[in-house]
Amino acid sequence: MDAIELSLFSNRLAAVCDEMGAILQRAAFSPNIRDRLDFSCAIFDANGDLCAQAAHIPVHLGSMAYAMQDIVRQFEWQAGDMVIVNDPYLGGTHLPDITFISPLLKDGKLLAFVANRAHHADIGADTPGSMPISSSLDEEGLVIPPTYIYQQGQLQQTIMNTLLDATRSAETVKGDVAAQISANQTGCQRLDELVQTMSISAFCHALGELNDYGERLAQPVYQSIPDGQYGFTDFMDDDGQGQQNIPISACIEVKNHQIHVDFSGTAKQVAGNINCPLSVAAAAVYYVFRCLLPAYTPACAGTFRAIRLTAPEACLVNATRPAAVAAGNVETSTRIVDVIMGALLKAIPDKMAAASHGSMNNIAMGFAGDKTQAAWDYYETIGGGMGASPKTNGLDAVQTHMTNTLNTPVEVLETSYPLRIKQYAVRRASGGHGKHKGGDGIIREYQFLHDASVTLLTERRSQSPWGVKGGDGQTGNNRLNGKVLPAKTSLKVKAGDCLKIETPGGGGWGSI
């Protein structure tokens, strides 16, 4: 296949992922999936190597790419099978993210897999939103190892019942699960149609060539990074359990067009929930290097063949069971991006931006239900300021790096939950100064119309987003009725209480 044929094939695969995403969004019940778009879709070859993805969420897709091979080897796949998993130590990220995996078989031959991952606001944790201030995995909700939910076309009602019984919003979860199942079924159907136009052997050959093509496109970019060792250390604010200023260190060694990222020097896993499995760390590393590549580079495993990761076992970015991980997927992954970018600044300073706001600013809330009020669960992330680059100012009030979700529209939030948004605005002058200014953060203020429980998992409340020869971005703030709250906390609120989140700005770039 020549470059044009490969490009067409790559785009046809990406279109399948896009259609899977459209079905998942439109069929989902929860605002978290339907409105915020907290989901991702991808295609893998028969070995579990990534072949295509939609422009969804980097932390979902990169971690799937890293872990899928181990998952697919565990089963004797048959037509009509579908497997679900959320166990962070067996291919997941954190428990709210449930992954659905389906094989494509033709004439008895395993050809490929389709997969989607979506965030569920209720996965059975004691606190609403299933993002607790936890100290072990078991506190974070229902743990699902790779398990059949369909086997040869037959629904496995036991696992379905287990999932629904763990939640307070069974009907919503049932609708979201049906949407994920439908997305995979559509993906398999579209791939089958593609195979019919090509033949089985041509399709399999094209998948292999696509990964080789991705490797060829990536190599010149990797070769442009001078050989050497480039280290950087940044810090997590805290773990929610009393430990503060927790280091993440990385040394990037570039040699003979190969890249080794070593996280030696990173803190040991902590008591709180900012730990993450190595697959999440890999997602952050892949993301940064993917940003250096041409836009037309296919999102496939071959693109990352030159990159190798190592991390000490039981450290913050290579945690071991039963370490808590709820915030590792969202907060620690974002800090890993800052660390990798900081290291690459020493090698290719004209291509790297300043640190962005550095937190997904997670807020989970809800109510267990009583005679006066039905149970509800809600979770969202809030954007902030983008770091400035060598060429331009950072964007204001956007999601950055490892997340790619939308905000929940105020109208949807207020009609779905007992909440009122009192303020939603750009946090002016919160970006760092410089030749190019860092983007400004966001102010989002909630008024509760009913008693509720709230959990905050936020970062960059004490460690500023760094600039590049420019000013740092301002740190964020969390306040309840004007009183400053910790970066990570669980609390009870009363009707009429107001929670105000001010997210960090991005770092500036260059001296004025």
C-alpha positions in Angstrom: 0.0 0.0 0.0 1.3 3.5 -0.8 0.9 6.5 1.4 -2.4 7.6 -0.1 -3.9 4.2 0.3 -2.7 4.0 3.9 -4.1 7.5 4.6 -7.4 6.5 3.2 -7.5 3.3 5.3 -6.4 5.1 8.4 -9.2 7.7 8.0 -11.8 5.0 7.4 -10.8 3.4 10.7 -11.0 6.8 12.4 -14.4 7.3 10.9 -15.6 4.1 12.6 -14.3 5.4 15.9 -16.1 8.7 15.3 -19.4 6.9 14.6 -19.0 4.7 17.7 -18.6 7.9 19.7 -21.6 9.5 18.1 -23.8 6.5 19.0 -22.5 6.4 22.5 -23.1 10.1 23.1 -26.6 10.2 21.6 -27.8 7.0 23.3 -26.4 7.7 26.8 -28.6 8.8 29.7 -26.2 10.7 31.9 -25.1 14.3 31.4 -21.6 13.0 32.2 -21.4 11.1 28.9 -24.1 12.8 26.8 -23.1 16.4 27.5 -19.6 16.4 28.8 -18.4 13.7 26.4 -16.4 11.8 29.0 -15.8 8.8 26.8 -13.4 7.4 24.2 -13.5 4.9 21.3 -10.7 3.0 19.6 -9.8 0.1 17.3 -7.1 -2.5 18.0 -5.6 -5.3 15.9 -5.8 -9.0 16.8 -2.8 -8.7 19.1 -4.2 -5.7 21.0 -2.1 -3.1 19.3 -3.7 0.3 18.8 -4.7 1.0 15.1 -7.1 4.0 15.3 -8.9 6.3 17.7 -11.3 9.2 17.7 -10.2 12.6 19.0 -11.5 11.8 22.4 -9.7 11.7 25.8 -5.9 11.1 25.9 -5.8 9.5 29.3 -8.4 7.0 28.2 -6.8 6.2 24.9 -3.2 6.1 25.9 -3.8 3.8 28.8 -5.9 1.5 26.6 -3.1 1.3 24.1 -0.6 0.4 26.8 -2.8 -2.3 28.5 -4.9 -3.9 25.7 -2.4 -6.7 24.8 -2.6 -8.1 28.3 -6.4 -8.1 28.3 -7.0 -9.7 24.9 -4.6 -12.6 25.7 -6.9 -13.7 28.6 -9.8 -15.0 26.4 -10.6 -17.4 23.7 -12.6 -14.9 21.7 -15.8 -16.0 19.9 -18.2 -14.1 17.7 -20.7 -12.2 19.9 -18.4 -11.9 22.9 -18.0 -8.6 24.8 -15.8 -8.1 27.9 -15.9 -5.3 30.4 -13.2 -4.1 32.8 -12.5 -1.2 35.2 -9.8 -2.7 37.4 -6.9 -0.2 37.3 -4.4 -3.0 37.9 -5.7 -5.2 35.1 -6.0 -2.7 32.2 -8.3 0.0 33.6 -7.6 3.6 34.8 -9.8 4.3 37.8 -13.1 2.6 38.7 -15.6 5.1 37.2 -14.1 4.4 33.8 -15.7 1.2 32.5 -14.2 -0.3 29.3 -16.2 -2.5 26.8 -14.1 -4.6 24.4 -15.6 -6.6 21.4 -13.8 -8.8 18.9 -14.3 -8.8 15.2 -14.1 -12.4 13.7 -14.6 -13.4 10.1 -14.8 -17.0 9.0 -13.6 -18.0 12.5 -10.5 -15.8 12.3 -9.9 -13.0 14.9 -9.2 -9.8 13.0 -9.5 -6.9 15.4 -11.1 -5.4 18.4 -13.3 -2.3 19.1 -13.3 -0.7 22.5 -14.9 2.2 24.3 -14.3 3.6 27.7 -16.8 5.9 29.5 -16.9 7.6 32.9 -19.8 6.6 35.2 -20.6 9.1 38.0 -21.7 6.2 40.3 -19.7 3.1 40.5 -20.7 2.2 44.1 -18.4 4.2 46.3 -19.8 5.4 49.6 -19.6 9.1 48.5 -21.7 10.4 45.7 -19.9 10.8 42.4 -17.6 7.8 43.2 -14.5 10.0 43.5 -13.9 9.7 47.3 -11.0 10.8 49.5 -9.9 7.2 49.6 -6.9 5.3 51.0 -7.5 1.9 49.3 -9.0 0.7 46.0 -11.8 -1.1 47.8 -13.1 2.2 49.1 -13.6 3.6 45.5 -16.4 1.3 44.4 -17.1 -1.9 42.5 -13.9 -3.5 41.0 -14.5 -5.4 37.8 -11.7 -7.6 36.4 -11.9 -8.5 32.7 -15.3 -10.2 32.6 -17.7 -11.3 29.9 -20.8 -9.2 29.8 -21.8 -11.0 26.5 -20.6 -14.5 25.6 -21.3 -15.7 22.1 -24.2 -13.2 21.9 -25.8 -14.1 25.3 -26.0 -11.4 27.9 -24.4 -12.5 31.2 -27.1 -11.2 33.5 -25.1 -11.9 36.7 -22.4 -9.3 35.9 -25.1 -6.9 34.7 -27.0 -7.3 38.0 -23.8 -6.9 40.0 -23.1 -3.6 38.2 -26.6 -2.2 38.6 -26.8 -3.3 42.3 -23.7 -1.3 43.1 -25.2 2.0 42.0 -27.8 4.4 43.4 -28.9 5.3 39.9 -29.5 2.0 38.3 -31.7 3.3 35.4 -29.1 5.8 34.4 -26.3 3.3 34.6 -28.4 0.8 32.6 -28.9 3.3 29.9 -25.3 4.3 29.7 -24.2 0.6 29.6 -26.7 0.0 26.8 -25.1 2.9 24.9 -21.6 1.5 25.3 -22.8 -1.9 24.1 -24.5 -0.3 21.1 -21.3 1.6 20.2 -19.3 -1.6 20.1 -21.9 -3.4 18.1 -21.9 -0.6 15.5 -18.1 -0.6 15.4 -17.9 -4.3 14.7 -20.6 -4.0 12.0 -18.7 -1.1 10.3 -15.4 -3.0 10.4 -17.1 -6.1 9.0 -18.3 -4.0 6.1 -14.8 -2.6 5.5 -13.4 -6.1 5.5 -15.9 -7.2 2.9 -14.6 -4.5 0.5 -11.0 -5.6 1.0 -10.8 -9.3 1.9 -9.5 -10.7 5.2 -5.9 -10.9 4.2 -5.8 -7.4 2.8 -7.4 -6.0 5.9 -4.9 -7.7 8.2 -2.0 -6.7 6.0 -3.3 -3.1 6.0 -3.4 -3.0 9.8 0.3 -4.1 10.0 1.3 -1.6 7.3 -0.5 1.2 9.1 1.6 0.7 12.3 4.8 0.6 10.2 3.6 3.8 8.5 3.0 5.5 11.9 6.5 4.5 12.9 8.1 6.0 9.7 6.2 9.3 10.2 7.3 9.5 13.9 10.9 8.7 13.4 12.1 12.0 11.9 10.5 13.9 14.8 12.2 11.7 17.4 15.4 12.0 15.5 15.2 15.8 15.7 15.6 15.6 19.5 19.3 15.7 20.3 20.8 12.7 22.0 21.2 13.2 25.7 19.6 12.9 29.1 17.0 15.5 30.2 15.5 15.4 33.7 12.8 17.4 35.4 10.9 17.2 38.7 7.5 18.7 39.6 5.3 18.2 42.6 1.8 17.2 43.5 0.2 19.5 46.1 -0.9 16.7 48.4 -2.5 13.3 48.6 -5.5 14.2 50.7 -4.2 12.2 53.6 -1.6 14.6 55.0 1.4 14.1 52.7 2.4 17.3 50.8 4.8 18.3 48.0 5.1 14.9 46.5 7.7 14.7 43.7 7.4 13.2 40.3 10.7 12.9 38.5 11.5 11.8 35.0 14.7 11.4 33.0 14.3 11.2 29.3 17.3 9.5 27.6 17.5 10.0 23.8 20.0 7.7 22.1 20.2 6.3 18.6 16.6 7.5 17.8 15.2 5.6 20.8 13.6 7.3 23.8 13.7 5.9 27.3 11.6 7.6 30.0 12.6 6.7 33.5 10.6 7.7 36.5 13.3 6.8 39.1 13.3 9.5 41.8 9.5 9.7 41.9 7.9 9.4 45.3 6.7 6.0 46.6 3.0 5.3 46.4 1.1 7.3 49.0 -1.7 6.7 51.4 -4.1 9.0 49.4 -5.6 8.3 46.0 -3.2 10.2 43.7 -1.4 6.9 42.8 -1.8 5.6 39.3 -0.9 2.4 37.4 1.9 2.5 34.8 -0.7 2.5 32.0 -1.9 5.9 33.0 1.7 7.2 33.2 2.2 5.8 29.7 -0.8 7.6 28.4 0.6 10.9 29.6 4.0 10.2 28.0 2.5 9.1 24.7 0.3 12.2 24.7 3.3 14.7 24.9 5.2 13.0 22.1 2.1 12.7 20.0 1.7 16.5 20.2 5.1 16.8 18.5 4.0 14.8 15.5 2.3 16.0 12.3 -1.5 16.1 12.6 -1.8 13.5 9.9 0.2 10.9 11.8 -2.1 7.9 12.4 -3.0 7.2 16.1 -1.5 3.7 16.2 0.9 1.6 18.2 3.7 2.0 15.6 3.8 5.7 16.4 5.2 4.9 19.9 7.5 2.0 19.1 10.6 4.1 19.8 9.4 5.0 23.3 10.1 2.8 26.4 8.9 3.5 30.0 10.3 2.3 33.3 9.3 3.2 36.8 10.1 1.7 40.2 7.5 -0.7 41.4 5.1 0.7 44.1 6.0 4.3 43.2 3.4 7.0 42.6 3.2 6.3 38.8 3.5 2.5 39.0 1.4 1.8 42.0 0.6 -1.7 43.2 -2.7 -3.1 44.6 -4.5 -2.1 46.8 -3.3 1.5 46.5 -6.1 4.1 45.9 -6.1 5.5 42.4 -9.3 7.6 42.0 -7.3 10.9 41.5 -4.3 9.4 39.8 -6.1 9.0 36.5 -7.1 12.7 36.5 -4.6 14.7 38.6 -1.4 12.7 38.5 -1.6 12.1 34.8 -1.8 15.8 34.3 1.3 16.5 36.4 3.2 13.8 34.5 2.5 15.8 31.3 4.1 18.8 33.0 7.1 16.7 34.0 7.7 15.3 30.5 7.2 18.8 28.9 9.7 20.3 31.5 12.3 17.7 30.6 11.8 18.2 26.8 12.2 21.9 27.3 15.9 21.2 27.9 16.2 19.4 24.6 13.8 21.3 22.3 12.9 24.6 24.0 11.5 26.2 20.9 8.8 23.5 20.7 7.5 23.2 24.2 4.9 25.3 26.0 4.7 26.5 29.6 2.7 24.5 32.1 -1.1 24.7 31.7 -3.4 24.9 34.7 -2.4 21.4 35.8 -5.7 20.0 37.3 -8.9 18.6 36.1 -10.5 20.4 39.1 -12.7 17.4 39.9 -16.0 18.0 41.7 -18.3 15.1 42.7 -21.5 15.6 44.4 -24.9 14.0 45.2 -27.4 12.8 47.7 -28.2 9.3 48.9 -31.9 9.9 48.8 -34.7 10.1 51.4 -38.5 10.7 51.6 -38.1 14.3 50.5 -35.5 14.0 47.7 -34.5 11.4 45.2 -30.9 10.1 45.1 -28.6 11.7 42.6 -24.9 11.6 41.6 -23.0 14.1 39.5 -19.3 14.5 38.6 -17.6 17.0 36.4 -14.2 18.5 35.6 -13.5 22.2 35.2 -11.1 23.8 32.8 -8.5 26.4 33.4 -5.7 28.4 31.7 -3.5 26.9 28.9 0.2 27.5 29.1 1.7 30.0 26.6 3.9 28.7 23.8 6.9 30.1 21.9 4.5 31.4 19.3 1.3 32.5 21.0 -0.6 33.2 24.2 -2.3 30.4 26.1 -6.0 30.0 25.6 -8.4 31.1 28.4 -10.8 28.8 30.2 -10.2 25.5 28.4 -9.7 21.8 29.2 -6.1 20.9 28.6 -3.8 17.9 28.0 -5.2 14.6 29.5 -8.8 15.5 29.3 -10.8 16.6 26.3 -14.3 16.9 27.8 -16.8 19.7 27.4 -18.4 21.6 30.3 -21.9 20.6 31.3 -24.2 23.4 30.0 -25.7 25.4 32.8 -29.2 24.7 31.5 -28.6 20.9 31.6 -27.0 21.0 35.1 -29.8 23.1 36.6 -32.6 21.0 35.0 -31.0 17.7 36.0 -29.9 18.4 39.6 -30.9 20.5 42.6 -28.2 23.1 41.7 -28.0 26.6 40.6 -24.9 28.1 38.9 -24.4 31.6 40.4 -21.3 32.5 38.4 -19.5 31.0 35.4 -16.8 33.3 34.2 -13.2 33.7 33.0 -10.9 34.3 36.0 -9.2 37.4 34.7 -5.5 38.1 35.2 -4.8 34.5 36.5 -2.5 33.6 33.7 1.3 34.1 34.0 2.9 37.2 32.4 5.5 37.0 29.6 6.2 37.7 26.0 3.3 35.4 25.5 0.7 35.4 28.3 -0.6 32.3 30.0 -4.3 31.6 29.6 -6.7 32.6 32.4 -8.6 30.1 34.5 -12.3 29.8 35.3 -14.6 30.8 38.1 -17.5 28.4 38.6 -19.8 28.9 41.6 -22.5 26.4 42.6 -25.5 27.1 44.9 -27.0 24.0 46.4 -30.8 23.9 46.5 -30.8 20.8 48.7 -28.5 19.2 51.3 -25.7 17.2 49.5 -22.3 15.6 49.9 -19.4 17.0 47.9 -15.9 15.8 47.1 -13.2 17.9 45.7 -10.0 16.5 44.1 -8.0 19.4 42.8 -4.3 20.3 42.2 -2.2 23.4 41.7 -3.6 25.0 44.8 -0.1 25.4 46.3 2.2 24.6 43.5 2.0 27.2 40.7 1.8 26.2 37.0 5.4 27.1 35.9 6.3 29.6 33.2 9.2 29.4 30.7 11.3 32.5 31.4 7.9 34.1 32.1 5.6 34.4 35.0 3.9 31.4 36.7 0.1 31.0 36.5 -1.9 31.8 39.6 -2.8 28.9 41.9 -6.5 27.9 42.2 -8.8 28.3 45.2 -11.8 26.4 46.6 -14.2 28.2 48.9 -17.4 27.2 50.7 -19.4 30.3 51.7 -16.2 32.3 51.4 -14.1 29.9 53.6 -11.0 28.4 51.9 -11.2 24.6 51.5 -8.3 22.1 51.1 -7.3 21.0 47.6 -8.8 17.6 48.4 -11.7 17.3 50.7 -15.1 15.7 51.4 -17.8 17.8 53.0 -21.5 18.1 53.7 -23.4 21.1 52.4 -26.7 22.6 53.3 -29.4 24.1 51.1 -28.3 27.6 50.2 -24.6 27.0 50.6 -22.3 28.3 47.8 -19.2 26.5 46.6 -16.8 28.6 44.5 -14.1 27.0 42.4 -11.4 29.3 41.0 -9.1 27.3 38.7 -5.4 28.0 38.0 -4.1 30.0 35.1 -1.4 28.8 32.7 2.3 29.8 32.8 3.7 32.6 30.7 6.4 32.1 28.0 9.4 34.4 27.5 10.6 37.5 29.2 8.9 40.8 28.2 
